Amino acid sequence: MSLKTTFAASAAALLLAACVAPVPFNDRVAKNEIYQRLDAQIQPAASSPKEQLEQLQNLVRLTLADSLLFPSGSAQLSESGKAALARLAPALKDLSNQRIVVKGFSDDSPVGMPLMQRIVSNVELSKARAAAVQGFLAAQGVPQDIIFISGLGESHPVASNDTEQGRAQNRRVEIDVVAAPA
């Protein structure tokens, strides 16, 4: 086969591969027991876009909008945030061989003046929010030694920061339940 023919065949194969519709990732992964337990706990609020539960291959992820958990510009849990976390705690209390990783995220807007006296960056704000979630879950009986936190600030946006709606999506807390290392 000539070089042109090989190149043409390779290009055609790449184009055909690009035409295959991807299978949604969650459709290929069976919902595990942890997913089902968390899903049962958030059912009353399941219609809310402020809570999203996903089963991924190696973890279960619950994404909570910051507006559900915190007043604007604050790292103190709101009453609605406490209520949402209190609903989740029973499903997280008895986990064995699992870790809970609480990750805080922000948009790219600078920290506001009232908060700036204590917290100077979005990374610090997102970490303080993750710590508030960790502390509340521990107070609800979830073993503190299986809860790990991370403040990622604006480093992993899920939407554009060019609009208020996009910034709102980027301000979130993700709670991942993953297998503990052996």
C-alpha atoms as a printed R data frame, in Angstrom:
    type eleno elety resid chain resno       x      y      z
1   ATOM     1    CA   MET     A     1   0.000  0.000  0.000
2   ATOM     2    CA   SER     A     2   1.315  3.443 -0.852
3   ATOM     3    CA   LEU     A     3   1.879  6.142  1.723
4   ATOM     4    CA   LYS     A     4  -1.045  8.158  0.313
5   ATOM     5    CA   THR     A     5  -3.402  5.190  0.589
6   ATOM     6    CA   THR     A     6  -2.297  4.447  4.157
7   ATOM     7    CA   PHE     A     7  -2.733  8.084  5.120
8   ATOM     8    CA   ALA     A     8  -6.190  8.251  3.509
9   ATOM     9    CA   ALA     A     9  -7.291  5.050  5.250
10  ATOM    10    CA   SER     A    10  -6.060  6.357  8.598
11  ATOM    11    CA   ALA     A    11  -7.823  9.687  8.106
12  ATOM    12    CA   ALA     A    12 -11.069  7.934  7.162
13  ATOM    13    CA   ALA     A    13 -10.861  5.727 10.264
14  ATOM    14    CA   LEU     A    14 -10.350  8.778 12.483
15  ATOM    15    CA   LEU     A    15 -13.306 10.571 10.928
16  ATOM    16    CA   LEU     A    16 -15.553  7.539 11.412
17  ATOM    17    CA   ALA     A    17 -14.455  7.181 15.033
18  ATOM    18    CA   ALA     A    18 -15.368 10.819 15.639
19  ATOM    19    CA   CYS     A    19 -18.867 10.200 14.273
20  ATOM    20    CA   VAL     A    20 -19.759  7.599 16.902
21  ATOM    21    CA   ALA     A    21 -22.061  9.083 19.517
22  ATOM    22    CA   PRO     A    22 -20.522  8.761 22.965
23  ATOM    23    CA   VAL     A    23 -22.382  6.690 25.521
24  ATOM    24    CA   PRO     A    24 -23.084  8.789 28.609
25  ATOM    25    CA   PHE     A    25 -20.598  7.687 31.263
26  ATOM    26    CA   ASN     A    26 -23.219  7.196 33.948
27  ATOM    27    CA   ASP     A    27 -25.193  4.843 31.685
28  ATOM    28    CA   ARG     A    28 -22.279  2.416 31.643
29  ATOM    29    CA   VAL     A    29 -21.745  2.248 35.400
30  ATOM    30    CA   ALA     A    30 -24.107  0.373 37.685
31  ATOM    31    CA   LYS     A    31 -25.350  2.354 40.676
32  ATOM    32    CA   ASN     A    32 -23.660  0.967 43.779
33  ATOM    33    CA   GLU     A    33 -24.969  0.712 47.342
34  ATOM    34    CA   ILE     A    34 -23.467  4.037 48.418
35  ATOM    35    CA   TYR     A    35 -25.128  5.803 45.487
36  ATOM    36    CA   GLN     A    36 -28.462  4.221 46.358
37  ATOM    37    CA   ARG     A    37 -28.156  5.191 50.038
38  ATOM    38    CA   LEU     A    38 -27.311  8.812 49.195
39  ATOM    39    CA   ASP     A    39 -30.024  8.942 46.543
40  ATOM    40    CA   ALA     A    40 -32.598  7.788 49.109
41  ATOM    41    CA   GLN     A    41 -31.445 10.542 51.504
42  ATOM    42    CA   ILE     A    42 -31.683 13.364 48.974
43  ATOM    43    CA   GLN     A    43 -34.930 12.173 47.334
44  ATOM    44    CA   PRO     A    44 -37.048 14.869 49.000
45  ATOM    45    CA   ALA     A    45 -34.932 17.514 47.283
46  ATOM    46    CA   ALA     A    46 -34.106 15.525 44.137
47  ATOM    47    CA   SER     A    47 -35.873 18.000 41.885
48  ATOM    48    CA   SER     A    48 -33.524 20.752 43.067
49  ATOM    49    CA   PRO     A    49 -30.682 21.667 40.689
50  ATOM    50    CA   LYS     A    50 -28.708 22.551 43.823
51  ATOM    51    CA   GLU     A    51 -28.018 18.858 44.534
52  ATOM    52    CA   GLN     A    52 -26.656 16.494 41.897
53  ATOM    53    CA   LEU     A    53 -25.684 12.884 42.511
54  ATOM    54    CA   GLU     A    54 -23.458 10.972 40.089
55  ATOM    55    CA   GLN     A    55 -22.149  7.416 40.021
56  ATOM    56    CA   LEU     A    56 -18.753  7.431 38.353
57  ATOM    57    CA   GLN     A    57 -16.531  4.433 37.832
58  ATOM    58    CA   ASN     A    58 -14.471  4.770 41.005
59  ATOM    59    CA   LEU     A    59 -16.553  7.090 43.143
60  ATOM    60    CA   VAL     A    60 -19.936  8.494 44.019
61  ATOM    61    CA   ARG     A    61 -20.084 12.297 43.752
62  ATOM    62    CA   LEU     A    62 -22.631 14.601 45.304
63  ATOM    63    CA   THR     A    63 -22.372 18.187 44.071
64  ATOM    64    CA   LEU     A    64 -24.011 20.864 46.215
65  ATOM    65    CA   ALA     A    65 -24.436 24.454 45.069
66  ATOM    66    CA   ASP     A    66 -22.823 26.941 47.418
67  ATOM    67    CA   SER     A    67 -26.105 28.884 47.546
68  ATOM    68    CA   LEU     A    68 -27.670 25.851 49.248
69  ATOM    69    CA   LEU     A    69 -24.898 25.619 51.837
70  ATOM    70    CA   PHE     A    70 -23.630 29.145 52.513
71  ATOM    71    CA   PRO     A    71 -24.808 32.743 52.572
72  ATOM    72    CA   SER     A    72 -23.092 34.834 49.911
73  ATOM    73    CA   GLY     A    73 -19.521 35.707 50.848
74  ATOM    74    CA   SER     A    74 -19.486 33.447 53.898
75  ATOM    75    CA   ALA     A    75 -17.871 30.210 55.035
76  ATOM    76    CA   GLN     A    76 -20.498 29.649 57.757
77  ATOM    77    CA   LEU     A    77 -23.155 27.064 56.905
78  ATOM    78    CA   SER     A    78 -26.671 28.401 56.408
79  ATOM    79    CA   GLU     A    79 -29.703 26.721 57.959
80  ATOM    80    CA   SER     A    80 -30.588 25.213 54.572
81  ATOM    81    CA   GLY     A    81 -27.006 23.958 54.292
82  ATOM    82    CA   LYS     A    82 -27.163 22.341 57.705
83  ATOM    83    CA   ALA     A    83 -30.496 20.712 56.810
84  ATOM    84    CA   ALA     A    84 -29.106 19.332 53.529
85  ATOM    85    CA   LEU     A    85 -26.011 17.915 55.229
86  ATOM    86    CA   ALA     A    86 -28.069 16.508 58.114
87  ATOM    87    CA   ARG     A    87 -30.099 14.548 55.519
88  ATOM    88    CA   LEU     A    88 -26.891 13.086 54.083
89  ATOM    89    CA   ALA     A    89 -25.139 12.192 57.327
90  ATOM    90    CA   PRO     A    90 -27.056  8.931 57.997
91  ATOM    91    CA   ALA     A    91 -25.916  7.545 54.630
92  ATOM    92    CA   LEU     A    92 -22.290  8.480 55.382
93  ATOM    93    CA   LYS     A    93 -22.030  7.405 59.040
94  ATOM    94    CA   ASP     A    94 -21.517  3.692 58.562
95  ATOM    95    CA   LEU     A    95 -19.196  3.610 55.587
96  ATOM    96    CA   SER     A    96 -16.504  0.972 55.807
97  ATOM    97    CA   ASN     A    97 -13.349  0.966 53.712
98  ATOM    98    CA   GLN     A    98 -14.340  4.317 52.222
99  ATOM    99    CA   ARG     A    99 -13.076  7.892 52.273
100 ATOM   100    CA   ILE     A   100 -15.132 11.047 51.986
101 ATOM   101    CA   VAL     A   101 -13.364 13.807 50.090
102 ATOM   102    CA   VAL     A   102 -14.984 17.236 50.443
103 ATOM   103    CA   LYS     A   103 -13.792 19.675 47.781
104 ATOM   104    CA   GLY     A   104 -14.671 23.353 47.771
105 ATOM   105    CA   PHE     A   105 -14.732 25.414 44.560
106 ATOM   106    CA   SER     A   106 -15.326 29.076 43.775
107 ATOM   107    CA   ASP     A   107 -15.779 31.334 40.790
108 ATOM   108    CA   ASP     A   108 -13.013 33.685 39.678
109 ATOM   109    CA   SER     A   109 -14.437 36.798 41.349
110 ATOM   110    CA   PRO     A   110 -12.160 38.243 44.042
111 ATOM   111    CA   VAL     A   111 -13.103 37.715 47.671
112 ATOM   112    CA   GLY     A   112 -15.354 40.559 48.884
113 ATOM   113    CA   MET     A   113 -14.354 43.201 51.422
114 ATOM   114    CA   PRO     A   114 -16.125 41.920 54.553
115 ATOM   115    CA   LEU     A   115 -14.570 38.480 54.133
116 ATOM   116    CA   MET     A   116 -11.163 39.802 53.027
117 ATOM   117    CA   GLN     A   117 -10.244 40.638 56.615
118 ATOM   118    CA   ARG     A   118 -10.085 36.890 57.398
119 ATOM   119    CA   ILE     A   119  -9.789 35.153 54.012
120 ATOM   120    CA   VAL     A   120  -7.681 36.656 51.235
121 ATOM   121    CA   SER     A   121  -8.184 34.277 48.310
122 ATOM   122    CA   ASN     A   122 -10.749 32.053 46.649
123 ATOM   123    CA   VAL     A   123  -8.613 29.018 47.480
124 ATOM   124    CA   GLU     A   124  -8.772 29.897 51.193
125 ATOM   125    CA   LEU     A   125 -12.536 30.536 50.957
126 ATOM   126    CA   SER     A   126 -13.169 27.225 49.210
127 ATOM   127    CA   LYS     A   127 -11.032 25.392 51.797
128 ATOM   128    CA   ALA     A   128 -12.874 27.105 54.674
129 ATOM   129    CA   ARG     A   129 -16.186 26.022 53.159
130 ATOM   130    CA   ALA     A   130 -14.962 22.433 52.750
131 ATOM   131    CA   ALA     A   131 -13.814 22.511 56.395
132 ATOM   132    CA   ALA     A   132 -17.245 23.766 57.503
133 ATOM   133    CA   VAL     A   133 -18.879 20.817 55.705
134 ATOM   134    CA   GLN     A   134 -16.354 18.431 57.277
135 ATOM   135    CA   GLY     A   135 -16.992 19.816 60.769
136 ATOM   136    CA   PHE     A   136 -20.769 19.597 60.401
137 ATOM   137    CA   LEU     A   137 -20.690 16.021 59.085
138 ATOM   138    CA   ALA     A   138 -18.375 15.011 61.939
139 ATOM   139    CA   ALA     A   139 -20.781 16.612 64.437
140 ATOM   140    CA   GLN     A   140 -23.536 14.485 62.882
141 ATOM   141    CA   GLY     A   141 -21.600 11.291 63.633
142 ATOM   142    CA   VAL     A   142 -19.662 10.757 60.416
143 ATOM   143    CA   PRO     A   143 -16.170  9.605 61.483
144 ATOM   144    CA   GLN     A   144 -13.865 12.604 61.099
145 ATOM   145    CA   ASP     A   145 -10.886 10.395 60.275
146 ATOM   146    CA   ILE     A   146 -12.442  9.347 56.957
147 ATOM   147    CA   ILE     A   147 -13.251 12.925 55.848
148 ATOM   148    CA   PHE     A   148 -10.579 14.757 53.865
149 ATOM   149    CA   ILE     A   149 -10.882 18.311 52.568
150 ATOM   150    CA   SER     A   150  -9.475 20.314 49.723
151 ATOM   151    CA   GLY     A   151  -9.955 23.923 48.663
152 ATOM   152    CA   LEU     A   152  -9.528 24.286 44.925
153 ATOM   153    CA   GLY     A   153 -10.752 27.856 44.433
154 ATOM   154    CA   GLU     A   154 -11.474 28.779 40.857
155 ATOM   155    CA   SER     A   155  -9.100 26.185 39.360
156 ATOM   156    CA   HIS     A   156 -11.736 23.722 38.049
157 ATOM   157    CA   PRO     A   157 -14.659 25.644 36.558
158 ATOM   158    CA   VAL     A   158 -17.622 23.670 35.218
159 ATOM   159    CA   ALA     A   159 -19.056 26.707 33.418
160 ATOM   160    CA   SER     A   160 -17.922 30.051 32.077
161 ATOM   161    CA   ASN     A   161 -17.187 32.759 34.623
162 ATOM   162    CA   ASP     A   162 -18.411 35.329 32.095
163 ATOM   163    CA   THR     A   163 -22.028 35.152 33.312
164 ATOM   164    CA   GLU     A   164 -23.639 35.150 36.758
165 ATOM   165    CA   GLN     A   165 -25.244 31.784 35.985
166 ATOM   166    CA   GLY     A   166 -21.855 30.305 35.098
167 ATOM   167    CA   ARG     A   167 -20.203 31.764 38.187
168 ATOM   168    CA   ALA     A   168 -23.015 30.300 40.317
169 ATOM   169    CA   GLN     A   169 -22.338 26.835 38.868
170 ATOM   170    CA   ASN     A   170 -18.648 27.154 39.662
171 ATOM   171    CA   ARG     A   171 -19.335 27.962 43.332
172 ATOM   172    CA   ARG     A   172 -19.952 24.474 44.672
173 ATOM   173    CA   VAL     A   173 -18.929 21.768 47.098
174 ATOM   174    CA   GLU     A   174 -18.327 18.234 45.842
175 ATOM   175    CA   ILE     A   175 -18.522 15.321 48.238
176 ATOM   176    CA   ASP     A   176 -16.789 12.263 46.767
177 ATOM   177    CA   VAL     A   177 -17.076  8.833 48.354
178 ATOM   178    CA   VAL     A   178 -14.135  6.701 47.234
179 ATOM   179    CA   ALA     A   179 -12.572  3.424 48.266
180 ATOM   180    CA   ALA     A   180  -9.912  3.848 50.940
181 ATOM   181    CA   PRO     A   181  -6.438  2.826 49.837
182 ATOM   182    CA   ALA     A   182  -5.397 -0.639 50.963
